[in-house]
Amino acid sequence: MIHYEFPINERIRTLLRLEDLYNRTDHYIGSANALDHHTALLGLFEIMEVAGRADLKSDLLQELERQRQLLIALRFNPDVSEKILEEVLSEIEGTHTQLLEMTGKFGQHLRDNEWLMTIKQRAIIPGGVCEFDLPSYHYWRQQDNAKRQSDLRNWFAPLLPIRHGLEIVLRLLRDSCKTSHFTAKHGTFQQMSGGKTMQMLRISLATDLVAVPELSANRYAINIRFVVSSTTGERAKVVECDVPFTLGYCNL
């Protein structure tokens, strides 16, 4: 199955974007290739920009505290594993503490590094980080792999509390998923929402279906159409056959 996640509000959209950026950056930091380390550095800049919203930290703190209170209410419930519950509570409390300990503007240590900001400004220009544009950056990329990795991890570390917080929130959101099976007649599907609150929808399709979902949703209706997946640049067309799929409703 291929799973497609569609955030319904801007808050979840931001968390999903950051999750992708953190995972990608972490992957490239772990590489031993100088070109991959360049990509990792660009990832740090993107994380700084996306997560630089002033209210992201407070949003995560509030949501973690809300989830902590909900989970505390499950203590002594015979249907809930006490060990797993305490592990999750401990993880939430530890991440909550890390977020509280973050001071100043998110990513300020990167902004205060004039060398990094010069690279960030040049990276906006196509081909702007060539060795003749930034000799000092070219020198850094020729250093030993361990040196580059050490620098990248030092720049990455202060950004990690936000990652830990969003990982917990998104995991709890995905764990809340309630699924139903449907068939899109001639590639289209509509369902009235009845004012029901949703934060994310997940569509699951068999991997052998040559179709991808396009979704629009609000509190009143969910509209999905399945279009032919093409890499040739042709205009997307709705598939003509019936498409069986699973629709998951995720809400914290």
Helices and strands as residue ranges (DSSP letters): E 2-7, H 10-29, H 34-50, H 56-72, H 82-101, H 108-111, H 114-123, H 135-141, H 145-156, G 157-159, H 160-175, E 178-184, E 188-192, E 200-205, E 211-217, E 221-228, E 243-250
